[in-house]
């Protein structure tokens, strides 16, 4: 009798546990359009049903390079513009341009040249805001490798990121008339540190500082900054497809304006912005190095404010320079229209 009671009791507790588990799973999976690990302003907006939901994907892993987006999200700036913004995971496993074309994202950040070259594939994008106003792209090599001038790259192994980030490097090699062996890399600087490649692409706000943190002195490095070779093409901008812009022009412009408001807040409140960035990185299980992220945010400030009168704007001169460069090098065969590319023609 006692044994039977114990069996019934055990069965009862198992059923209760299963029921509670099903309730938890139901609550966790219902009503949301964001994937696990994504950030949504619904967390801070009880009345989110009145907000217009959009999805944004950065072109790389969460870091201070995208601080303006995280700050606009955390400080309720997107909500003030009537937007529920889901910030998706970025990085090599989630190519931003492809995510936009496939309809998995509504907005993405992209390098200017990468966005312009999408037209060659039949995908026309709209630049909603030009975040960076000068190039941060560089090639770095150890002086001990004998590389001191561009011509010294001839026949060398050069580590380059995947296709969305390579355009400016290819233009540089053609300009300098050097042939290199390209070694595909994702994010690590170890290949250069260990001598597996002779040079690699770095961003001033990111990998360059990682090399310094790894123990290299700036005097030990040879750096070819694109801006010093007539290739001063700014990188990060906010994009959507032309079709999305024509359907939701106000939403698109509001998202871009709110993001730039987020960037201005981050620039004026760097320590608070740094804490927000580090929080996003930790929640997304991205290794967070506080000094490095502080460096990144500081450099981004200089990049964004490089042309105070043009903050957030892709001006006609920059567009024309980039277009002529791509056309001359054969990377683009069909001319782009500035008004179409910036959405002015649809306004």
C-alpha positions in Angstrom: 0.0 0.0 0.0 2.7 2.4 0.9 4.6 1.5 -2.2 1.6 2.2 -4.4 1.1 5.6 -2.7 4.7 6.5 -3.4 4.2 5.6 -7.1 1.1 7.7 -7.4 2.8 10.6 -5.7 5.8 10.3 -8.0 3.6 10.2 -11.1 1.7 13.3 -9.8 4.9 15.3 -9.4 6.2 14.3 -12.8 2.9 15.4 -14.4 3.1 18.7 -12.6 6.7 19.2 -13.8 5.8 18.4 -17.4 2.9 20.8 -17.2 5.0 23.6 -15.9 7.7 22.9 -18.5 5.1 23.1 -21.3 3.8 26.4 -19.9 7.3 27.9 -19.8 8.1 26.7 -23.4 4.8 28.2 -24.6 5.5 31.5 -22.9 9.0 31.6 -24.3 8.0 30.9 -27.9 4.8 32.8 -28.4 4.1 36.2 -29.8 7.6 37.3 -30.7 9.3 37.6 -34.1 12.9 37.9 -32.8 15.1 34.8 -32.7 17.0 33.7 -29.6 19.8 36.2 -28.9 18.2 39.1 -30.8 17.4 42.4 -29.0 14.0 43.9 -29.2 12.6 47.2 -27.9 9.6 45.3 -26.7 11.6 44.6 -23.6 11.2 48.3 -22.7 7.9 49.1 -24.4 4.8 47.6 -22.7 2.6 49.2 -25.4 4.8 47.7 -28.2 1.6 46.7 -30.1 1.4 50.3 -31.2 5.0 50.2 -32.6 6.1 49.3 -36.1 8.4 46.3 -35.9 11.6 46.3 -38.0 14.6 44.1 -38.1 18.2 45.3 -38.2 21.4 43.3 -38.8 24.9 44.7 -38.3 27.5 43.4 -40.7 29.7 42.1 -38.0 29.6 40.8 -34.4 28.2 43.0 -31.7 30.8 45.6 -30.7 31.2 49.4 -30.2 31.4 49.8 -34.0 27.5 49.7 -33.8 27.1 51.6 -30.5 24.6 54.0 -31.9 22.2 51.2 -32.7 22.4 49.7 -29.2 22.1 53.1 -27.5 19.1 54.0 -29.6 17.6 50.7 -28.5 18.5 50.9 -24.8 17.6 54.6 -24.3 14.1 54.2 -25.9 15.0 56.4 -28.9 13.6 53.9 -31.4 10.4 53.7 -29.3 10.1 57.5 -29.4 10.1 57.2 -33.2 7.3 54.6 -33.1 9.6 51.7 -33.8 10.0 48.3 -32.3 13.5 47.4 -33.5 14.8 43.8 -33.4 18.6 43.9 -33.5 19.8 40.6 -35.0 23.0 38.8 -34.7 25.7 39.7 -37.3 29.0 38.3 -38.3 30.4 35.8 -40.9 27.5 33.3 -40.3 24.9 36.0 -41.1 26.0 38.0 -44.1 24.2 41.3 -43.9 23.7 42.0 -47.6 22.3 38.5 -48.2 20.1 38.8 -45.2 18.6 42.0 -46.6 18.1 40.5 -50.1 16.5 37.4 -48.7 14.0 39.4 -46.7 15.4 38.2 -43.3 16.3 41.8 -42.3 14.7 45.2 -43.1 17.8 47.3 -42.5 21.5 46.4 -42.4 24.8 48.2 -42.0 27.2 47.8 -45.0 30.4 49.3 -46.4 29.6 51.8 -49.1 31.5 50.0 -51.8 29.8 46.7 -50.9 26.4 48.3 -51.0 27.0 49.9 -54.4 28.3 46.7 -55.9 25.0 44.9 -55.1 23.6 46.7 -58.2 25.8 44.5 -60.3 23.9 41.5 -59.0 20.6 43.2 -59.7 19.9 44.3 -56.1 19.4 48.0 -55.7 19.9 49.3 -52.2 19.1 52.7 -50.7 21.6 54.5 -48.4 19.6 56.0 -45.6 22.5 57.4 -43.6 26.3 57.4 -44.1 27.6 56.8 -40.6 31.3 56.9 -41.3 32.8 59.9 -43.0 36.3 58.7 -43.6 37.9 55.4 -44.3 39.3 53.3 -41.4 40.5 50.5 -43.7 44.2 49.6 -43.6 46.6 46.8 -44.5 49.1 46.0 -41.8 52.3 44.0 -41.9 55.3 43.5 -39.6 58.3 45.5 -40.6 60.4 42.4 -39.8 58.8 40.8 -42.9 60.6 43.3 -45.1 57.3 45.1 -46.1 57.8 48.8 -46.0 56.2 50.0 -49.3 53.2 48.8 -51.3 55.5 47.3 -53.9 56.9 45.0 -51.2 53.5 43.2 -51.2 54.3 41.6 -54.5 53.9 37.8 -54.3 53.1 38.0 -50.6 50.3 36.2 -48.7 47.7 38.8 -47.6 44.8 37.9 -45.3 41.5 39.4 -46.4 38.0 39.1 -45.0 35.2 37.6 -47.1 33.7 39.2 -50.1 31.6 41.9 -48.5 34.7 43.6 -47.2 37.3 43.1 -49.8 36.5 45.6 -52.5 38.8 48.4 -51.3 41.8 46.1 -50.9 41.3 44.8 -54.5 41.3 48.4 -55.7 44.4 49.1 -53.8 46.3 46.1 -55.3 45.3 47.2 -58.8 46.3 50.8 -58.1 49.7 49.7 -56.9 50.0 47.0 -59.6 50.9 44.2 -57.2 49.9 40.6 -57.3 49.3 39.0 -54.0 48.1 35.6 -52.8 44.8 36.1 -50.9 44.2 34.1 -47.8 40.6 34.2 -46.6 40.2 35.0 -42.9 37.3 35.6 -40.6 38.3 37.7 -37.7 41.5 36.5 -36.1 44.8 38.4 -36.1 46.7 35.2 -35.2 47.7 34.5 -38.8 49.7 37.7 -38.9 51.1 37.3 -35.4 52.3 33.8 -36.2 53.7 34.7 -39.6 51.2 32.6 -41.6 50.4 35.7 -43.7 52.6 38.6 -44.5 49.9 41.2 -44.2 46.2 41.5 -43.4 43.4 43.9 -43.6 42.6 45.7 -40.4 40.2 48.5 -39.3 41.8 51.3 -37.3 39.0 51.0 -34.7 39.4 47.2 -34.4 42.1 44.8 -35.5 44.8 47.5 -35.5 44.3 48.0 -31.8 44.2 44.3 -31.3 47.7 44.0 -32.7 48.9 46.6 -30.3 47.1 44.8 -27.4 48.8 41.6 -28.5 52.2 43.2 -27.8 53.3 44.8 -31.1 54.5 48.3 -30.9 53.2 50.7 -33.6 56.8 51.2 -34.7 57.0 47.5 -35.5 54.2 47.8 -38.0 54.0 48.9 -41.6 50.5 50.3 -42.2 48.9 51.2 -45.6 45.9 53.4 -44.8 43.5 53.6 -47.8 42.9 57.2 -47.1 46.6 58.0 -47.8 46.4 56.5 -51.3 43.5 58.3 -52.8 41.0 55.6 -51.6 39.3 57.5 -48.8 36.0 55.8 -49.2 34.0 55.8 -46.0 32.6 52.4 -44.8 29.6 52.0 -42.6 26.2 53.2 -43.8 22.5 52.1 -43.1 20.7 50.4 -46.0 17.4 48.9 -47.1 16.2 47.6 -50.4 14.7 50.1 -52.9 11.4 48.1 -52.7 11.3 48.5 -48.9 12.0 52.2 -49.1 9.3 52.8 -51.6 6.8 50.9 -49.5 7.8 52.4 -46.1 9.7 55.6 -46.7 8.9 57.3 -43.4 9.8 54.1 -41.4 13.1 53.9 -43.2 14.0 57.6 -42.6 12.8 57.4 -39.0 15.0 54.4 -38.4 18.0 56.2 -39.8 17.3 59.4 -37.9 16.8 57.6 -34.6 20.0 55.7 -35.1 22.0 58.9 -35.7 20.4 60.3 -32.5 21.6 57.2 -30.8 25.1 57.9 -32.1 25.1 61.5 -30.9 24.0 60.3 -27.5 26.8 57.7 -27.5 29.4 60.3 -28.5 28.3 62.7 -25.8 28.0 60.0 -23.1 30.9 57.6 -24.0 31.1 55.7 -20.6 27.3 55.1 -20.6 27.4 54.0 -24.2 30.4 51.7 -23.4 28.4 50.0 -20.6 25.5 49.4 -23.0 27.8 47.9 -25.6 29.4 45.6 -23.1 26.0 44.5 -21.9 24.9 43.6 -25.4 28.2 41.7 -26.0 27.9 39.7 -22.8 24.3 38.7 -23.4 25.3 37.6 -26.9 28.3 35.7 -25.6 30.7 37.8 -27.6 34.1 38.2 -25.8 34.1 41.7 -24.3 37.4 43.6 -23.8 36.6 46.9 -22.1 39.8 48.8 -23.1 39.5 47.7 -26.7 35.8 48.6 -26.9 36.6 52.0 -25.4 39.3 52.5 -28.1 36.8 51.5 -30.8 34.1 53.9 -29.6 36.7 56.7 -29.5 37.9 56.1 -33.0 34.3 55.8 -34.2 33.6 59.2 -32.8 36.4 60.7 -34.9 35.1 58.8 -38.0 31.6 60.0 -37.6 32.5 63.6 -36.8 35.2 63.8 -39.5 33.0 66.2 -41.5 30.9 68.0 -39.0 28.6 69.6 -41.6 27.9 66.2 -43.2 27.0 64.0 -40.2 25.0 61.0 -41.4 25.0 62.2 -45.0 26.4 60.6 -48.1 27.3 63.6 -50.1 27.4 63.7 -53.9 31.1 64.1 -54.2 31.9 61.0 -52.1 29.3 59.0 -54.1 30.8 60.1 -57.4 34.4 59.3 -56.3 33.3 55.8 -55.2 31.3 55.2 -58.4 34.1 56.3 -60.7 36.6 54.1 -58.8 34.3 51.0 -59.2 33.6 51.7 -62.9 37.3 52.3 -63.7 38.3 49.1 -62.1 35.5 47.1 -63.7 33.9 46.2 -60.4 30.7 47.9 -61.6 29.5 48.1 -65.2 26.2 49.8 -64.8 26.3 53.5 -63.5 24.3 54.2 -60.4 22.1 57.3 -59.9 22.8 59.3 -56.8 19.2 60.3 -56.2 18.1 56.7 -56.5 20.9 55.4 -54.3 20.1 57.9 -51.5 16.3 57.7 -51.9 16.0 61.3 -52.9 14.3 60.3 -56.2 11.5 58.6 -54.3 10.8 61.4 -51.8 
